[in-house]
Amino acid sequence: MKWIYVVAGLVFYVKMLVLPNIVSPMSGAAIMKAVVQDSGVPNAVSGIIFYNRLYDTIFEVVVFTIAIMCAQHLLANEHPLVKVRQFTDRPSVVLARLGATITAMVGIELALRGHLSPGGGFAAGVAGGTAIGLVAITAPTDWMQDIYQRWRAATWEKVSVLVFVALAGITLAGFPWPMGQMGDLVSGGAIPLLNILVAAKVALGSWAVLLLFIRYRGLL
């Protein structure tokens, strides 16, 4: 089998040397302007992720979901730690909780206005997961697990994935979402909703993974 890989690598290398690179006649600024006009949002990155390459984004969300399921499966047969050591000194607790509050507010801002300014669903989800992580390193594991189960975070995570896939499928099918006025909070068709759903998915998924690793591995 090795010679097949060697031949395939050589063919690909010759292809890069012989065949010319296909370069778009449009400049970078023209491409960005076209993306903004097509998607209806000022943030060209959000326009690309949730409009031009929405098909790829669907599978990115699905891959993240599978990764969380795999982490749960791999740690299912292990024994949880008898005692998990958290930060208990007052300065660390205060700083972590203050950082979690600020990070959570930033995450909400990125989720709601990510299509208008730098940010978006993935960045908002990471900010939300960071806020949860800062609380988790200073709070009892049982308390965090109780909140996770009480608010049915696992269910909401799955619901966010299903709704995201459904909305993305409707968009890809050509459903004419109302675009609104460029620059308004409610504009860009389904992009604001997709941003919020991705943010919820990433934040809740990060919460699940954090609880798993803290419970079975302690603070890393």
C-alpha positions in Angstrom: 0.0 0.0 0.0 2.9 2.4 0.6 3.8 2.6 -3.1 0.2 3.8 -3.8 0.6 6.7 -1.4 4.0 7.5 -2.9 2.6 7.5 -6.4 -0.4 9.6 -5.4 1.9 12.1 -3.7 4.1 12.4 -6.7 1.1 12.9 -9.0 -0.3 15.6 -6.8 3.2 17.3 -6.7 3.5 17.2 -10.5 0.0 18.6 -10.8 0.9 21.6 -8.6 4.1 22.2 -10.8 2.5 21.8 -14.2 -1.1 23.1 -14.0 -1.6 26.8 -13.5 -3.2 28.2 -10.4 -6.7 29.4 -10.9 -6.9 33.0 -9.7 -10.1 34.9 -9.4 -10.1 38.1 -11.5 -11.8 39.9 -8.6 -9.7 41.6 -6.0 -10.0 40.8 -2.3 -12.0 44.0 -1.6 -14.4 43.2 -4.5 -15.0 39.7 -3.2 -15.7 40.9 0.3 -18.1 43.5 -1.1 -19.9 40.8 -3.1 -20.2 38.6 0.0 -21.6 41.4 2.1 -24.2 42.2 -0.6 -25.3 38.6 -1.0 -25.5 37.8 2.7 -27.0 41.2 3.8 -24.7 41.5 6.9 -21.7 43.8 7.3 -19.6 41.1 8.9 -18.2 39.3 5.8 -16.9 36.4 7.9 -20.4 35.6 9.2 -21.7 36.0 5.6 -19.2 33.4 4.4 -19.8 30.9 7.3 -23.6 31.1 7.4 -24.4 31.9 3.8 -21.7 31.1 1.2 -20.4 28.0 2.9 -23.4 27.1 5.1 -23.2 23.5 3.9 -19.7 23.1 5.4 -20.8 24.9 8.6 -23.6 22.3 9.1 -21.0 19.5 9.2 -18.7 21.5 11.5 -21.5 21.7 14.0 -22.2 18.0 13.6 -18.5 17.1 14.1 -18.5 19.1 17.3 -21.5 17.2 18.5 -19.9 13.9 17.6 -16.7 14.9 19.5 -18.8 15.5 22.7 -20.5 12.2 22.3 -17.2 10.4 21.9 -15.8 12.1 25.0 -18.8 10.9 27.0 -18.5 7.4 25.6 -14.7 7.1 26.3 -15.1 8.2 29.9 -18.3 6.2 30.6 -16.6 3.2 32.1 -14.0 5.1 34.2 -14.4 5.8 37.9 -14.8 9.4 38.9 -12.3 11.0 41.2 -13.0 10.7 44.9 -12.1 14.3 45.5 -11.6 17.1 43.0 -9.5 20.0 44.1 -10.7 23.4 43.1 -9.4 26.9 43.8 -10.6 27.9 47.2 -8.6 31.0 48.1 -10.7 34.1 48.1 -8.7 36.1 45.5 -8.8 33.3 42.9 -12.5 32.8 43.4 -13.3 36.5 43.1 -11.2 36.9 40.0 -12.6 33.8 38.4 -16.2 34.8 39.0 -15.5 38.4 37.8 -13.9 37.0 34.7 -16.8 34.6 34.1 -19.3 37.5 34.4 -17.4 39.6 31.9 -16.8 36.7 29.5 -20.4 35.7 29.6 -21.5 39.2 28.7 -19.1 39.3 25.9 -20.4 36.0 24.7 -24.0 37.3 24.6 -22.9 40.4 22.7 -21.0 38.3 20.1 -24.0 36.0 19.7 -26.6 38.8 19.2 -24.4 41.2 17.2 -21.9 38.8 15.6 -23.4 39.5 12.1 -22.9 43.2 12.5 -19.4 43.4 14.0 -16.4 41.0 14.5 -17.7 38.0 16.3 -20.2 35.3 15.6 -21.7 32.1 16.9 -18.5 30.1 17.3 -16.7 32.9 19.1 -19.7 33.5 21.3 -19.8 29.8 22.2 -16.2 29.8 23.1 -16.7 32.8 25.3 -19.6 31.1 27.0 -17.7 27.9 27.5 -14.8 30.0 29.0 -17.2 31.6 31.5 -18.5 28.2 32.5 -15.0 26.9 32.9 -14.0 29.8 35.2 -16.9 29.0 37.4 -16.2 25.3 37.3 -12.6 25.7 38.7 -13.9 27.5 41.8 -17.2 25.7 42.4 -18.0 22.2 43.7 -18.4 19.6 40.9 -21.7 18.2 42.4 -23.1 21.7 42.4 -22.2 22.3 38.7 -23.6 18.9 37.8 -26.8 19.6 39.6 -27.3 22.9 37.7 -26.5 21.2 34.4 -29.1 18.5 35.0 -31.7 20.9 36.6 -31.7 23.2 33.5 -31.6 20.2 31.2 -28.5 21.6 29.4 -28.0 18.3 27.5 -31.5 18.5 26.1 -31.1 22.1 25.0 -27.8 21.3 23.4 -29.4 18.6 21.2 -32.4 20.9 20.4 -30.1 23.7 19.3 -28.3 21.3 16.9 -31.6 20.0 15.4 -33.0 23.5 15.0 -29.8 24.7 13.4 -29.7 21.9 10.9 -33.4 22.5 10.1 -33.0 26.2 9.6 -29.8 25.6 7.6 -31.6 23.1 5.4 -34.5 25.5 4.8 -31.9 28.2 3.8 -30.1 25.8 1.5 -33.4 24.9 -0.1 -33.8 28.5 -1.2 -36.4 29.7 1.2 -36.6 33.5 0.9 -35.9 34.8 4.5 -36.6 38.5 5.0 -33.3 40.2 4.7 -34.2 43.4 6.6 -32.1 46.6 6.5 -28.3 46.3 6.2 -26.8 47.1 9.6 -30.0 46.5 11.7 -30.0 44.0 14.5 -32.7 41.9 12.7 -31.2 41.6 9.2 -29.4 39.1 7.1 -32.2 36.6 6.9 -31.5 33.5 9.1 -27.9 34.5 9.9 -28.7 36.0 13.4 -30.7 32.9 14.4 -27.9 30.6 13.2 -25.4 32.7 15.2 -27.4 32.3 18.4 -28.0 28.6 17.9 -24.3 27.9 17.2 -23.3 29.9 20.3 -25.8 27.9 22.5 -24.5 24.6 21.0 -20.8 25.4 21.6 -21.3 26.8 25.1 -23.5 23.9 26.3 -21.2 21.4 24.6 -18.2 22.9 26.3 -20.1 22.8 29.6 -20.6 19.0 29.2 -17.0 18.3 28.3 -15.7 20.5 31.2 -17.8 18.6 33.7 -16.7 15.2 32.3 -13.0 16.0 32.4 -13.1 17.7 35.8 -15.1 14.7 37.2 -12.8 12.0 35.8 -9.5 13.9 35.4 -9.6 16.7 37.8 -8.5 20.2 36.9 -6.1 20.0 34.0 
